[in-house]
Amino acid sequence: MATAAADTDAEVQADFFPMVRQYRSGRVERFMNMAPLPASADPATGVVSKDVVVDPATGVWARLFLPPGTPPGKKLPVVVYYHGGAYVVGSAADPFTHNYLNALAAEAGVLAVAPEYRLAPEHPLPAAYDDSWEALKWVTSHAAGGGGGAEPWLAEHGDLSRLFLAGASAGGTIAHVVAARAGGLGVRARGLLVVHPYFSGAADIGDEGAAGKERKARADAFWRFLYPGSPGLDDPLSNPFSEAAGGSAARVAADRVLVCVAEKDDLRDRGVWYYESLKASGYPGEVELLESRGEGHVFYCINPRCDKAREMQERVLSFLRK
């Protein structure tokens, strides 16, 4: 029996290196996870962060970031930011997200909220979307004070009339999906920031055809690994402009959208496709595109002091201040 158990723990069931590998025993091996950072007072920016439970039933929580020197009662714009990681790695507490939001909160003067959603494959999609939606509902419940269970920073400092939704990579895709649903809550954001988004689709666009059928087949296999039972890459959670999406993209409940892409990112063409498709969808707001030349996926987190990261940050700050 021990030998059989050992065999299943060594036998690979699904291999999507360099992101994740799953064994027949159910064991999951992640290759790009970084050690989490604790919530703290950041010595570089003065931003203070803390972790708050959003949903005790699922364990979903969020990390909040408050700018330095915020006086009592001062109301701030609220940025709800969803981390990336292809739905299998990443965290609101990973160094990329934590450090980026420290800088954003300090420079933009915003109260940032980074929800922690459950990861696949232990929690297959749509769990990440469900958790992200619940987190947004939790944040927006503070528009009327939040009641007796209100989170103190959100209740005292959050100005939900100046709400922004944002995310990077898979988090950018999540940000779009929750923005498209937010109108049903009676919620409207000032802006939607979609950075290096992880969209796909069954039909090739850009250089996807030249990349070959093997790459598309792997993308489809990975999506089905994330979301067993999904119809594939034209699932509305992967392709917001598919027939199955029913025109939901036009209902994005945000006044403006800024889409950021990077020239050397494999997801660059899908980001431009999202920008162009959203403009053509009937969405009535303003849609902007920023392309960072010579840079790759989430470069601004990897090298936040480079010139292109500074250029992107200035564009994001301008977007948040409008």
C-alpha positions, 0 to 999 in steps of 0.5 A: 500500500505504501509503495502504491501511494508513493507511485501515485505521488510520483506519477505526473498527471498534468504538467504545465512547467514552468507554472505548475505540475500536478501528480496523480495523488493530487499533490501540486508543485508550483514553480513560480511562487514567491515567499509571501511578505507580511503586512507591515509599515513599509519603510520605503514609502511609509504605507501601512498594510494589514490583512482582513478576512472577507469571507470566513466560509471560504477563507478569502481575505484581502490586504489593505494599503493606507498611504502615509500620514492619512489624517482621521476622516480623510476620504481617499479613492479606492483601488481594488487590485487583483493579482496575477499568476495564471490562476495557479500562483501569486498572492496579495502578499507576494513581493510583486503585488505587495511592493507595487501597491505600496508604491501605488498607494503612496504616489496616488494617494489611494486606499488599495485593496488586494483580494486573495482568491483561491487558486487552481487546481485545488480550487478550479475556476470559477473559484477565483472569479467567485472569490474576486466578486465576493471581495468586490461586494464586500468593499462596496458594502462600505458605501453606506458605512458597512454597518457594525461589521465594517472594516475601519479603514474602508469605513473611515477612508474609503470613497466608493464614489471614486472606485477603480478596478484593476489587475495584472495578467490573470488579475486583469482578466478578473478585473474585466469580468467583475467590472462587467458584472458590477452594474448588477450591484448598482456599482460604477467605477471611475476607471478599469485598469487592465494590465498585460491581461491573460485573455484567449480565444479559439480563433487565432489573432496576431501571431498566434497562428504563426506560433503553431497549433501545438501552442494553441492546443497547450493553451486550451489544455491549460484552460481545461486544467484550470476549469474542468468542464469548461467549453474551452478558450471561448468560455466567457471567462477566457474570451469576453467577446465570444458568442457565449459572452452575450455582449457582456463586455459592453456592460463594463461598469466603469467610466474609462478603461486603460489597457496596458500591454508590453511589446515583448509579452506573449500576451501582447496581441491579446491585450491589443485585441481586448482594447480594439474589441472593447472599443467596438463592443458598444461600450460607451466609455473612453478606452486608452492603450499604453504599449511599453516598447521593448518590455516583457510581461509584468516588467514593472513589477520585476524592474520597477525602477526602469524608465519604462516602469516609471513611464507606465506609473505616470500614465496610471497615476494620471488615469487615477487622478482624472 
